[in-house]
C-alpha cells in the first residue's frame, strides 16, 4: 500500500463516495467557516433544512436524520483513515530524515561552539585510556577520526583543532604515514610507546627509534607515556638518544612497568625500584623543567630533574621483593613544588630488616606546598609498609585528605582486621598532630562482609579542623554522629554516599542530641545512594530542615 493520501484511492467504492463527499464538504466548510465560523450547515445541510420546516413529516425527518448520520459517520471513518495515514507518513519522514536534520542543526551552530564540543568529546574519550593502563595506553584514539567524518563542515573544524590530533600511538603498521599527518595537525604531541610489544615478539628496537625520529623535536613533546618491562628494550636509552635528555616542553610523564617483577642480580630481600642502575641514571639525566604531572606505576625513579611538578601519582603492586623506600624519599626531595600526591597500593609488603632501618634512620621530607593527599589501599598490603611510607613525609601542610580502603576478609585468619590496622597506622597517637590543617576529609571503606565502623569514629579526632566530610561506607554500620560533631567543631558540610547499612533511627537520635549551635553551623547534609535511610527521610528533614539534600 502506498503511503500518504494515495492509499485512499485504492479503497472500496463506499470509501470513494465518502471521500468525494469529504472533498465537496471541505470546499463548503471553508466558505462557511470564513463567513459564520460554524460548519454545521456543511456537514448536515439536509437535516438543518427539514428540521426547521414545520410541514415536514416525521417519517421524512427520520429518514433524513439517518441519512445525514450515515454520511457523517462515513466521512469520520475517512478522516480517521487519513489521520492514520498522515501519522504514518510523519513517522516515515521523521525516521528517514533524522540524521540529516540533526547533522544540519549541529552544523548550523557557530564554529567556536562546535570546536568546544569536539574538544570536550575528545577529552572524555581519551581520559580513561590515559588514566588506566589496563585499557591499553595508546591502543586506539579514534575520536578525532570519527569527528572528522560527520560532514565536510565538521571535518574542516576537526582538522584545525590540534588537541584532537595530539595523541600519537606506536600501534599501527602505517605509523610512518600516520605520524606525518599528525605532525601537520599538532605541534605538541602526546606520545604513547608500548615497549612490551618488542619484548613479546623479540624484535629489534630500531622500529621504535625510527618512530621517535619521525616526531617533532623532543623539546615540543607535550606528553610521554611509556609501558615497558624489566630486561626488555631500553626505552630510557631511546628517549635519551633522541632528545639528548632535553624534554623542556614536557608537561605530563607516565611510566608503567608491566609484567612480572624482576630483580637484576639482586638478592630477593634487597630493596628494588624495578629499574636497573643504568635506567635510573638515564632517567635522572632527563631535564624536565616544565613537567607538571607525573604518574609512576610499579616503578620508583629515585632522583629526577623535575623541580616544578605539581601533581604526582604512585601505584605499587604486590611483589616478591621490597620496594626501595630510601629511593622514594630521595625522589620526594626532588619535587619541592608538589601540591597533590596520591598513592595506590595493592598487596604491598616489606621485610622486618627494612622496617628497622627505615624507622631508625629516616628523616621526613618536608613538602611545604603539599595540599592534597590520597591513599587507595587494597589487597594484603602490610600495615608496616604504610607506617614506613608515612614516615617518609611531613604531611602537616595538607588541607585535603582522601582515604580509600578495599579488602576481603581472610576467613582462614579469624583475627584478620586489616581495615582497622590500616586506619590505626594512618591515624595513631604517635601521629596525632600529623593532619592539623585538613579541612576536607573523604573516607571510603569497602569490605566483603559487614563491619562495624572503626571505634565509632575515633578517626575524627585526628582531623579536628575538618569543614567538609564525605563518608562512603557501603559495608559499614553508622558511626556515632554525636561524637563526630564533638570531634569536628568546625564542620559545615556532610555527605553520605552509598551508606546502605546505616540505621536512620540512630542517626536521627544522634542529631537530636547534637549541640544546637554546632548543628546550626551545618550548611548542607547530603545523602546519596543510601537506600537504607530512605524510610527515615521525614525524620531527618524534621531535624535538619532545609539543610538536608536528598539525592537518588
N, C-alpha and C positions, 0 to 999 in steps of 0.2 A: 504494500500500500504506500502511495506517495505521501510525503509529509505536507503539513500545512493545509491550505484551503483546497487543494486539488483533490484530496481524498474524498471530499463530499460529493463530487460529481460521479463517483463510482457507486453511490448508494442506491437504495431501492426507489421505485417510482414515487412512493409516498414521501420519501425524503426530498426527492426532486421537486415535488409540488410545494412542500413546506419551505424549501429553500427559495423557490420563486416567490412565494408569499412573503418570506422574510425580506428579500431584496426590495419588493414593492413597498412593504411596510416601512423599511428604513428611509425610503425617499419621503414618504408621507410624514414619518416621525420627525425628520429633520425640519420640515416646514412647520409642523405643529409645535414643535419644541421652541423654535425661534419666535413664533407668534404668541403662544399661550403658556409655554413652559410645562405642558402636560401632554402625555402621549396616549391617554385612554382612547381618544377618538381614532387613533391609528390602529390599535390592536383589536378593538371591539366596536367598530362603527355600526354594524348591523344591530347589535344588541342595544346600543345607545338610541338608535332610531326607533326601534319597536317598543322599547321600554318606556319611552316618553309619549308614545301615541296611545291615547285612551281608546281608540277604536280597534286596536289590535287585539285579536282573540287570545285567550290563554294558551290554546294549543300552539298557535304560531310563536308566541313568546318562548314557550318551552323548546320548540324546535330550533329557534334562532339561538337561544342560550346554549343548547347542546352543541350546535354547530360552531359557535364562537369559542366555546371552551375547548372543543376538539382541535380547532385550528391553532389556538394559542398554545395548547399543550404540545402540539406537533412542532411549532416554532421553538418552544422551550427545549425540546429534545435536540433540534438542530443547533440551537445556541450552545447547549451542553456539549454536543459533539465538536462544535467549532472551538469551544473553550479548551477541551481536552487536547485537540489537535494543536491549538496555539501554545498551550503549556508544553507539549511535547517538542514543538519547534523551538521554543525558548531554551529548553534543556539541551537540545541538539546543538544550537548555535553557541550556547554558553560553553559547553564541553569542548567543541571544536576550536573555539577562539580564545580559550582561557589563557593559554601560554602566550599567544600573540598579544593579547590585551595587557597581560602582566608585563611582558617584555617592553611593550611600548610605554606603559605607565612608568616602569622603572627607568627606562632610558630618557624619559622626559624630565627626570629630576636634574637639578643643576649638577654639573660635573664635580664640583667640590664635595657635594653630598654623596654621590656615588663613590668617589675616591675614598671618603672616610668609611663608608660601609664596607668596601673591599678590604681596607686595612684592618678593620675590626674582625671581619670574617677570617682573614689570613692569620691574625694573632690568635684567635680562638682555635684554629685548626692546628697551628704549629706548636702552641704552648705545651700540650700534653706529650708530644713527641720529644720536645726538648727536655722536659722535666723528668720523664720516666724512661730509663734505659730499656726496660722490658718491652716497651713499644718499638724499640729499634731506632736509635738516633740516626736520622738521615735516611731511613729506608725509603720514604716516599713523601714528596712535598708537591702534591698535585693541585693544591688550592689555586695557585696562580694560573695554571693551565685551564682549570675549569672556568675561572672568572673571565679569562680571555676568549672563551668560546661562546659566550652568551649571544653577542651580536657584534657588529662592526663598531658600534659606539662604545660598548663596554671594553672591547678589545683595545681600542685606542687609549682608553683611560688606564687599563691594566698595564699596558706596555710602558706607560710613563710613570708608574709608581715603583720606585726602586725597592721599597720594602717588600713587595710581593716576590721579588726575584733574588733576595739576598741569601737564601739557603742553597748551598752548593754541596750535594752529597756525592761521595765516591761510591756509587752503587748502580752503575749502568754501563753497558757495552759501548755506548756512544758518548762517553763523558767528554771527549775532546770537542765534539761539535756542540754539546750542551754548554760547556764552560765558556766557549767563545761567545755564545749568545747571551749567557748570563752576565758576562763581563761588560757587554754593551749596555745592559739594562741596570746594573747596580755596581757602583764603585767600591762599596764596602760590604763584602760578602761575609756570610756566616757559614763556616766550613765544617762539614761532618766527615770524619775519616774513621772507618772501621778496620783496624789492622788485624782483627781476628779472621777476616776473610783470607788474608795472605797466609796467616798461621795455619788455617784449616787446610788449605789446598797446597801448602808448602811451595808457594811460588816466590819469585823474586820481588823485592820491594821497589824495583825500578818503576813499576806502573804507578805507585803512589808518589814517588819522587817526581815523575813526569807530570802527574796530576797537579802537584803543588806548583810546578814551574809554569803551568798554563794560567794560573790565577793572577789577579792583580798583585803587586808587591806586598810582602807581608806587613809592611807598615800601614796598609789600608784595610787589613782584615778587621772586621767588627767582632766576630766571634769565632772561637775554635773549639770543636768538640771532638774528643779522641776516645775511641774504645780500643783497648789493647789487652794483651795478656803477657805475663812474665815469660821470658825465654823466647819470645817471638820477635818479629821485626822491630827495629829500634825507631819508633815514631818520634822520639825526642831528638834523635840524631837527624832525621829527615827535616824536621821543622827548624832545627838549629842551623842546618846547612843552607836551607832556602832563605831563611830570614837573617842569618848572621846573629841570631839571638835578639834582634831588634823587632819587637812587636809593639811599637809605640801607640798604635791606634786601637789595640785590642781592648774591648770592654767586658767581654764575657768569655771565661775559660772553663771548660768542663772536661774532667778526666775520669774515665770509668775503667777500672781494672776488672776484666772479665775472665771468668773461668776458675779453675781450681787454684787454691792457694799454692804459692811456690816459694821456696826458701833457697836462694842461691848460695850454696856452700856454707850453710849456717847450721848450727845445732838447732833441733826443733824448739828448744826453750829460749833461743836467743831472740831478742826483740827485732821486729821487722817492720818495714814500711811498704812492702810489696814492690819496691824498686831496688834495682842494683845500685852500687856506688856510682857507676858510670852514668846511669839515668838520673840519679839525684844531682850529680854535678851538672849535667846538661840542663836540667830543669831550673836549677838555681842560677844558671847563666842567662836565662831569658830576661830581657828588660821589658817590664810591663808597667810603665808609668801611669797609664790611663785605666788599667784594669779596675772594674767596679764590682764585678760579681765572679765568684769562684765556687765551683762545685767539684768536690772530690769524693769519689765512690770507690771504696775498698783500696785506698791508696793514701799515703801520708808523704808530703813533699819535703819535709824538714825545713829547708830555707828557700825563700823565693824573693825576687826583686819586684815586689808589687806593693809599694807603700800606701797606695790610695784606695785599697779595697774597702768597700762599704758593706758588702753582703757576702757571707760565706756559708756553704752547706757542706757538712762532712757526714758520710754514711760508711759505717764499718759493719761487716757481716761476721758470722761465726767463722772461725779459722782453727787450724791446728797449730797456731803459733801465737805469740804475744805481740800485740801492737806496740810499737816504739813510741811511748808517750813522751819520752825526752825529746824525740824529733818533733813531735807535735807541739811541745812547749816552745822549741826554737822557731817553729813556723809562726806561732801566735806572736812572737816577738818581732816578726817582720811586717805585721799589719796593724800599725797603731791607730789607723783611722776607722777601724771596723765598727760598724753600727748595729749590724744584725748577724747573729750567729745561730745556726740550727744544726742539731745532731740527729742522726738516725742510727740506732744500734739494734742489731738482731743477733742474739745469742753470743755476744762477745765475752770472752773470758780473759783471765790474767793469772799468772802464777804467783806463788807466795813470795818468791825472791824479788820479783818486780814490785810487788806491793811494798815490801820493806824498803827497797832502795828509793822508791818514789816518795814514800812517807818521810824518810829520814833526810832527804837532801833537796827536795824540790821547792822552789820559791814561786808563788803565784805570779803570773804575768798580769800586769795592770793594763787594761784597755779602757782608757778614760772616756772614749766616745761610745762604748757599747751600750745600746739602749734596749735591744730585744734578744732574748734567749729562748730557744725552743728545743725540747728534747723529746724524741719519739723512741720509746724503748719497747722492744718486743723479744719474744723467744726466751732463751735461758741466759740472758745477759746477767753477768755476775754483779752483785752489788759492790764487791770490792773494786771492780773496774770503774764503776761510776764514781766511787769515792776518790780514786786516784785521778780521774779525769777532772772532777770538780776542784780538786786541789791545785790543778794547773792554773786556774783562772781566778782573778778577783772580779766577781760579778756584782759588786756592790753598786755599780752605776746603772744597772738595767732598770727600766721602768715597765717593760712588758715581758711577762713570763708565761710560757706555754708548755705544759707537761702532758704528754700522752703516753699511757701505759696499756699495753695489749699483751695478754698471755693466756694460755690454757693451763689449768691446774694439772699437776703431775699426781695422778691417783696412786702411783706406786710410792709416793712420799706423802704421807698424811699431813706432815707439818709444812708442806710446800706453801709458802706465803710470800711469793716473790713481789707481788704488788706492794705490800706494806714494807718489805725490805728496801725496795727502790725508793719509796717515799721517805723512809727514815734516813736514807743516805743523803737525799737531796735536802730534806728538812730535819736537821738534828740539832741537839743542844750546842755542839761544837761550832755549827754554822748558823747559830741563832740570829746573828745580825748580818747574814750574807745577802739578804734581799731588802735592805731598808728603804729603797726608793721605788719598789714595784707598785704601780698604780693600776695595771691591767693584768689580771690573772685568769688563765684558761686551764682547766683541769679536766682530762678525759681518762677514764678507767674502763677498760673493756676486758672481760674475763669470760671463760667458758661456763661459769656457774655463778649463782647469786653470791654476792659478797656484801658484808656489812661495810658501810662507809668507814674508812680507817679512823678509829678512835674518835668518831663523831666530830671530825673537822679540826683535829689538833693542828693540821697543816696551816690553818689560817693564822695561827699565832706568829708564824714566821714571815707573813706578808701584811703587817699591820696597817699599811697605808693604801691598801687596795681601794680603788674607787669603782672599778668595773670588774665584775666577777662572772665567769662563764663556767657552768658545770655540765659536762657531757658524760653522764654516768648510766648507761643503759643496763648494766649488770650489777648495780649497787643499790642498796637501800638509801633512804634520805639521811643526810647529816642533820645535826641539831642546828636549825636556823637561829635559834636563840643564842647559841654560842658563837655562831658566825657573826651575828650582829654585835655581840660583845667584843669579839676579836678585831673586827673591821669597823673602827669608829668613823671612817670617812666614806663608807660605802654609799654609792649613788645609783648604780645600775646593777641588776641581777638578771642573768639569763639562764634558764634551764632548758637543755636541749636533749631530747631522747631519753629522758629520765623516767622510763616506763614503770619502774618498780617503786617509785616514790609513793608514799601513803599521804594523800592530800589532807586527811584529818590531822595528822601530826604536824604538817607544815602550817595549817591554819592555827592550831593551838600555839605553836611557837611564835607565829607572827602576832597573835593576840597578846602575848606576854612580852614582846619586844618593847623597849622604851619608846614611847610615842615620839619623842623628839628625834630619835635615830630613824624611826620609820618615816617620819615626815621629810627627812632629807633625801629619801629614795626618789629618784626621778622616774624610773621605769623598772618594772618587774616582768620580764618577758618569759613566756612559757611556749615552747615549740616542740612538736613531736613527742609529747609526753602524755600518751593516751590514758595512763593510769590516773592522771589528775583531772580528767575531763569532768567526772561527776562531782568534783569539788569546785567547779568554776564559779558557781554562785557564791559559795562561802569565801573564796579567795577575792572575788570582786567586793564583797561586803567589807573585808578587812583592808584591801589595798585601794579600792575605788578606781579612779582613772589611771592610777599608776600601773595597773595590770594590762599587759599587752598579750593577747592570746593569738598564737599563730598555729595554723594547722600543721 
